[in-house]
Amino acid sequence: MKRNKSRESYNALQQWLIEARNLASAHIVVVLVGNKKDLHEERQVMFLEASQFAQENDLTFIETSALNGENVEETFLKCAKTILSKIESGEIDLECVGPGVEIGSSQLKKCRDEESKRMNRRRYQECSASCRNL
């Protein structure tokens, strides 16, 4: 986002958030990131204003500086910790996860799918055999 577009981008946040929430999982984790924290004199959106928006919209808010790296890593850590917390609390059920983050590698997922198919065939065969004996 360009500096001279900061206010425009901020003003569009509500619409972007609505679109993201409509398109994503109900358990989406959104972090509002204010960049260019190091450019105090050029600030167009005040910390309090962005912080209040985040609070009103149930978002995590953090200010960063890509120039000096301040809070860049912390942004990703906060997001990951929020997701982990939702998993641990049961809000996100990894067995029912839709599109988005998936656990394990695609190879592991393929193996699980194949194992599930084998189990279903075995159950079907056992059920068929039981029904024939009736």
N, C-alpha and C positions, 0 to 999 in steps of 0.2 A: 504494500500500500504506500503510495507516495505521500510525503509530508503534507503537501498542499491539498490532499484528498482526505486527510484524517477526519475532518468534520463530516464530510459527505459519507464516508464509510461508516462512521459512528451512527449517523442518522439512518442508515440502511440496516443497522443491526437487527432491529425488531423483525423486519420482513425476512431477513436471512435466517433468523432463528426459527421463525414459524415454518419456513420451507424445510429447514434441516429436520425439525421435529416431525413434520408430516412425512418426510421421506425415510427417516431412520427408524431404528428400533425404539421401542418405548423406553428403553434403558440407556439411551444415548448419554454420553458424558461430554459436556461442552465446557471448554475453558475459554474465557474471554481474555485475550492477550493484548495488552497495550504495549506497543513497540516504541522504540526510540526514547526510552526513559531518560537517556543521557542528554536529550535536547530540551532542557527545561524552558528556555526562553522561546522556543518555537511551539510549545504545547498548545494544542487546539481543544483538547478534551481534558478536563480536570479529573484528577484521581477520584475525588468524591463522586462526581457525576457517573463515571464508569463503574465505580464500586457499587453505587446505589442501583444502577441498571442490572448489574450482575446479581445482586441480592434479590431484587424484585423478580428476576427470571430464573432463579435457582441455578446460577452459574458459579463456577470458580473464577476468580479474577486475579490476574497477576500482571505486573508491568515488567517489561524486559528491555534489554539493550542488546541488539545483535552486534553493535559496534564493539562493546567490551565483554559481551557474553553474560552479562548479569541476568540471572533468573531464567536463562534459556533452558538449561538442563532441568531446573526445578519445575518448569512448566510441564515437561513430559513426565516427570516423577509424580507430580500432583495428579495428573490425569490417570496414570497407571495405578496410583494408590486409591483413587476414587473407584476405579473399576474393580480392583481387588476387594475393597470394602463392600461393594455391592454384591460381589460373588459370595464373600464370607457371610453376609447377612441374609443371603438367600434371595435378594432382590433380582439378581441375575442367576438363572439356572442354566448351567453349562450344557445340560442335556437338551434344553429347548432353545438354544441359541439359533437365531436366524442368520441372515446375511450380516457380515461384519467380522469381528474378531473371532477366530476359531482356535481352539486349542489343538496343539500337536501339529505335525507336519502333514502335508497332503498325502504322503505315502502312508502314514499311520491311519489317516482317515479312510483311505482306500482299503487298507487291511480290515479296519473295523466294519466297513460296509460289506465286504466279502464275508466276514465272520457272521455278521447279522443275517445275511442271506442264507448261509449254511445252517444257522440255528433255526431260522424260519422253515427251511425245507425239512429239517429233522423233526421239528414239532408237527409239521403237516403229515409227515410219514407216520409218526407215532400215533397221531390222532386218527389217521386213516386206518391203521392196523387195529386200533382199539375199536373203531366203529365196525370193522368187518367181523370182529369177534362177538358182537352183540347178537 
